[in-house]
Amino acid sequence: MSNAEGTRVVAQSDGAGRADAEQIPDTERPPGVERAPAAETAGSGRSSAPERVVDAEKGGAEKGCAEKGCAEKGCAEQLPERARTGAWKIPGAEKVPGAGDSGARTAPGAEKAEAGQDTEAEKAPGGTPEPAAPASADPVDPAVPMDLTAQTAPMDAVVATAPAARVVATAPAAPAVATAPVDPVDPVDPAELELTRPRGLPGLFWKDLAQVDFGPRRFRLGPARERLETVSQSFLTGFNAVIAGETGRIDDIHEELRGFAYEGAGMACTTLDVLTITGGRRLRDLLSGQGMRYPHMIHMGAGWAYARLHMRPMWGIRSVHPLLRWLAFDGFGFHQGFFATDRTVGRQRSAGLMDRTRRAIFDQGLGRMLWFHECAGVDDVILRIAEFPPGRRADLWSGVGLAATYTGGASAAELERLSVAAAEDGFRAHLVQGSAFACASRLISGIVPEHTVAATPALCGVEVDEAGGWTDTALIALGHNAHSGDHYQVWRAGIRKAWARRNRDS
C-alpha cells in the first residue's frame, strides 16, 4: 500500500450474490432435461442462501406446477435476493479522489451485482439443450496491514470490490419451484442487539451497557444526552461482540453508529492480544477483514485497551498501520478522561511517561471526550477548554472538532459559534484539522450522516469531500515511509496548512 492513500481503505459491506435453484428429484424431471448446477454463494462471510419452499399446499394455479403439466413452460420464479436496509446514507459520500485529488470519492458497495439471474441454456448442434456452467469470480484479497518492522513496504490504497455474482444456467423445461420471501433484516440500536455472554474466563470481560449512563458519571446533562449515550452503548456492544465470538453481528447495528462499535471491537481485540501474547493477531485480522472500513476507529479502540490494562500504547502490538497506530494515544486520552474524569479534567492531569508528541495526541483524545463530558453543549465546551493552560488548548480544540463532526449532537448554528470561539482563542486551524480528520474517516466508511454534512461547512467552511481531501494532500506530502510520531504531527500540520491555503486563495 502507498502512504498516499493509507487512510482510504474501502471494503465491501455485505456479500453479493445469493441464488440457488431447488433441485428436482430425478423421477420428476422431464426427459432430456439435465440437473442445473446450483449457484455458489459469493460473499463476505455473512451471506446465507435464502430459503426455498415448494408451495404444495396452496390451491388453484399455485398448487404443484408439476402436477398441472406446466413443467415444459419453465415457469419457475425466483424472488429477488434479500436487500439490507442502510442508515443515513448521504449521496455526497459516493465519490473518490485519485492520489492527491480532493475531488469526489466513490463509497464502497455502491454497485453490487445481483445474484440469482438465470441465463438461457445454450443449445447443442443437435438441438438438445445443455446447461451452461456457472460463471465464477475470484474474490479480491483484502488489504493486509503492514508490520512495523517492514516500514519500507508500499502502502497503495486497496479497494476491495464485491465478488461478481454467480450465474446459474437452467434448462428451459425446468419444473416450477416457488421460493418463499425472506424478510429484510432491519438495522438495530446497540442496546437491542442480542449477544450471548460467554461462560468461564471470557465472560469476565463482558461490559454492562449501563456503565455509560451520564448521570452516575456526573457528566453534564443536555438535549444530546440520549444520542451520546447511544454512541457509547455502540462502543460497548462492539466490545461484547468480540468477546462473545460474534463479531459479524456488529454489522447489524445502524450504519451511522457502526464506527463506534468497531472502536469497541478494536479495544476487545487488543485486550485479548496483549493478554494472550499473540503479537496483535486478532487486531490485524479485524483491520484487514471485517473492520477494514474503520481503521481510524479501531486504532483508537486499541488505545482504550492499553489504558484499561494500565499500559502505554504500542507494547506487544506490531502488525498495525505505521501511521494510524498513533491514534492509540488518542483513544488512551479519551479513556482517561472518561473513567478518571476528576483527575484528568478536574485537576487537568495527563498520563506520565509520555513525550511531547504522545502528550499532544493524548490531549486530542481528551478533547474528544470533552464533547461527551459537556453533552455537546457548545458554550460549556468553550468554557471547559478555557480552563486548561494555553499550551494544551490547540490539541483540545482538535479533538472537539473531530467529535463534533463525527459524533454530532449540536446544530449548525451552535457549531458556527464554536468556530468563532476557536478563532478568538487562536486555534481555529486546529478545530478545522480535527473536523477534516472526521470527514476523512466518514468517507472511508462510505457512510456520511446528515450531522456530518451539516457540521463540515460550519467548522471548515467547505463541504465534506473537500475537507476530507485535505487529509490526503497532507498525507501525500509525507512520502511513502511515514511512521513516527513526528510524521503524524506533520500530517496534522499539513491539514491545517491546506485549510489556510484554501482561505488565502479564495
ABEGO torsion letter per residue (X at the ends): XBAAAAABBBBBABBBEBBBBBBBBAAABBBGBBBBBBBBBBBAGABBBBBBBBBAABBEAABGAAAAGAAAAGABBBBBBBBBBBBGBBAAAABBBBBGBABBBBBBGABBBBBGBBBBBBBBAAGBBBBBBBBBBBBBBBBBBBBAABAABBBBBBBBBBBBBBBBBBBAABBBBBBBBBBBBBBBBAAABBBBBBBEAAAAABBBAAAABAAAAGBBBBAAAAAAAAAAAAAAAAAAAAAAGAAAAAAABBAAAAAAAAAAAAAAAAAAAAAAGAGGAAAAAAAABAAAABAAAAAAAAAAAAAAAGBBBGBGBABBBAAAAAAAAAAAAAAAAAABAAAAAAAGBBBBGBBAAAAAAAAAAAAAAAAAAAGGBAAAAAAAAAABBAAAAAAAAAAAAAAAAAAEGBBAAAAAAAAAAAAAAGAAAAAAAAAAAAAAAAAAAGBBBAAAAAAAAAAAGBBAAAAAAAAAAAAAAAEAABABAAAAAAAAAAAAAAAAAAAAAX
